[in-house]
């Protein structure tokens, strides 16, 4: 059985609000697409892997960013 982190992001546009729950890799894939197609800053999302993919310090850093 593998374990993974799920990140929860709330998105608000005007009177509309969504709560999105996905694995980091899903957000990473979306970010890569936006960087490529919409030319957004590639540094807006923390890196995919630093030391340990689910280390406590990495998870906390991603949550803060």
CORDAKA-V669186 format. One record per residue. N is the residue number from 0. PHI is phi in degrees with one decimal (* if undefined). OMEGA is omega as a letter, one per 40 degrees, with the letter a starting at -180 (999 if undefined). Layout:
BEGIN
n={N:N}
phi={PHI:PHI}
omega={OMEGA:OMEGA}
END
This chain:
BEGIN
n={0:1:2:3:4:5:6:7:8:9:10:11:12:13:14:15:16:17:18:19:20:21:22:23:24:25:26:27:28:29:30:31:32:33:34:35:36:37:38:39:40:41:42:43:44:45:46:47:48:49:50:51:52:53:54:55:56:57:58:59:60:61:62:63:64}
phi={*:-98.6:-118.4:-153.4:-90.2:-114.9:-103.4:-115.0:-126.2:-101.8:-116.2:-126.4:-135.4:59.9:-89.3:-99.4:-141.4:-126.3:-114.0:-114.1:-122.8:-150.1:-72.1:-55.6:-61.2:-66.4:-65.3:-62.4:-62.0:-63.0:-60.6:-59.8:-65.6:-66.6:-62.1:-69.5:-90.6:-110.7:58.7:-76.8:-61.9:-70.2:-93.4:-72.9:-108.9:-61.6:-59.0:-65.7:-137.9:-117.7:-116.1:-110.4:-64.2:-126.1:-64.5:-57.4:-65.4:-66.6:-60.4:-63.9:-63.4:-61.7:-62.6:-67.2:-77.6}
omega={i:i:i:i:i:i:a:a:i:a:i:i:a:a:a:i:i:i:a:i:a:i:i:a:i:i:i:i:i:i:i:i:i:i:a:a:a:i:i:a:a:a:a:a:i:a:a:a:i:i:i:a:i:i:a:a:i:i:i:i:i:a:i:a:999}
END
